[in-house]
Amino acid sequence: MNVAIVGASGAVGQEFLRVLAERDFPMDNLVLFGSKRSAGTKYTFKGKEYEVKLLQHNDDFKDIDIAFTSAGAGTSKEFAADITKYGAVMIDNSSAFRMDDDVPLVVPECNAEDALNRPRGIIANPNCTTIMMVVVLQPLEQLSHIRRIHIASYQSASGAGAAAMAELQEQYRQILNGEEVTVSKFPHQLAYNVIPQIDVFQPNGYTKEEMKMFNETRKIMHSDVKCSAMCVRVSSLRAHSESVWIETERPISVEEARAAIAAAPGVTLEDDPDNLVYPMPMDTAGKDDIYVGRIRKDLADENGLTFWLSGDQIRKGAALNAVQIAEYLVKTGNVK
């Protein structure tokens, strides 16, 4: 089993290395690829040093079985043919192919089998906020079909990458030292602030991030559900949170929901408000599961339920989900 990581120097690329090591993913060889800026950089994986190769239009992927790509949509589109030419499975973390009909969009807890039908040799990793939400929605969907979702996200700086995390930390330092605040990775200063915009605005007034949640949720869950989102950048460093309202075909009791969520894979129930226990990003950062709490009936909808979730979007929202897809392919014998 030969594995490649494209975009190895980025936040998600580095998380790929950690997750692959922690889960002891079966491989014989590992090859790291990057841009001109990161080519030549060396990283240690399981005690062995690897040097990042320059990503080029050549035959470097000839012997690769699985390629994890996280270098942006433009790079994924440009190099997809090179990566898949000789049969490698490309598990792509960008938005490049997510809504293409001939590319499966996969969250293993929800629709692992979709990964087996990949005409172009590409499997798309969904948007981080969508992944986190559908993992929790899946056990509830099995109780009663979800007709509508309203969701407000509280997305940390890490969702914009490693440089954005560094910018937030630098902004706090600058403010404390009375210096002029540097704003580069966000549309406004993020420190001591929240920004009700993630990605660019669309003609309907929603941002691209918000429309991803609408479209991707329907594709992953094979559902006609309608999802209205408000995505907000907050000044936490790592791990996203979401406040979710759902309307189901029949009323779901809080007790039913708690039992279903507690039994679901990839989810941890953390719901004891009497003792001030509920998920928070400072606790969920670095963990694999999505944590759920504050489950209660929606006072405005008799068929409604509302809850809070938090999880590490670099792990389950990106690297871990992709590795779980690869693990499923290995388990089912569906690698070239």
HELIX and SHEET records of a PDB file:
HELIX    1   1 ALA A   11  GLU A   22  1                                  12    
HELIX    2   2 ALA A   73  THR A   84  1                                  12    
HELIX    3   3 PRO A  108  ASN A  111  1                                   4    
HELIX    4   4 ALA A  112  LEU A  116  5                                   5    
HELIX    5   5 CYS A  128  GLU A  141  1                                  14    
HELIX    6   6 ALA A  157  ALA A  160  5                                   4    
HELIX    7   7 ALA A  162  LEU A  176  1                                  15    
HELIX    8   8 LYS A  208  MET A  221  1                                  14    
HELIX    9   9 VAL A  254  ALA A  263  1                                  10    
HELIX   10  10 PRO A  273  ASN A  275  5                                   3    
HELIX   11  11 PRO A  281  THR A  284  1                                   4    
HELIX   12  12 ARG A  315  ALA A  319  3                                   5    
HELIX   13  13 LEU A  320  LYS A  331  1                                  12    
SHEET    1   A 6 LYS A  53  LEU A  54  0                                        
SHEET    2   A 6 ASN A  29  GLY A  34  1                                        
SHEET    3   A 6 ASN A   2  VAL A   6  1                                        
SHEET    4   A 6 ILE A  66  THR A  69  1                                        
SHEET    5   A 6 VAL A  89  ASP A  92  1                                        
SHEET    6   A 6 ILE A 122  ALA A 124  1                                        
SHEET    1   B 2 LYS A  42  PHE A  45  0                                        
SHEET    2   B 2 LYS A  48  GLU A  51 -1                                        
SHEET    1   C 6 LYS A 226  ARG A 233  0                                        
SHEET    2   C 6 ILE A 146  GLN A 155  1                                        
SHEET    3   C 6 HIS A 240  THR A 248 -1                                        
SHEET    4   C 6 GLY A 304  GLY A 311 -1                                        
SHEET    5   C 6 ILE A 290  LYS A 297 -1                                        
SHEET    6   C 6 VAL A 267  LEU A 269  1                                        
END                                                                             
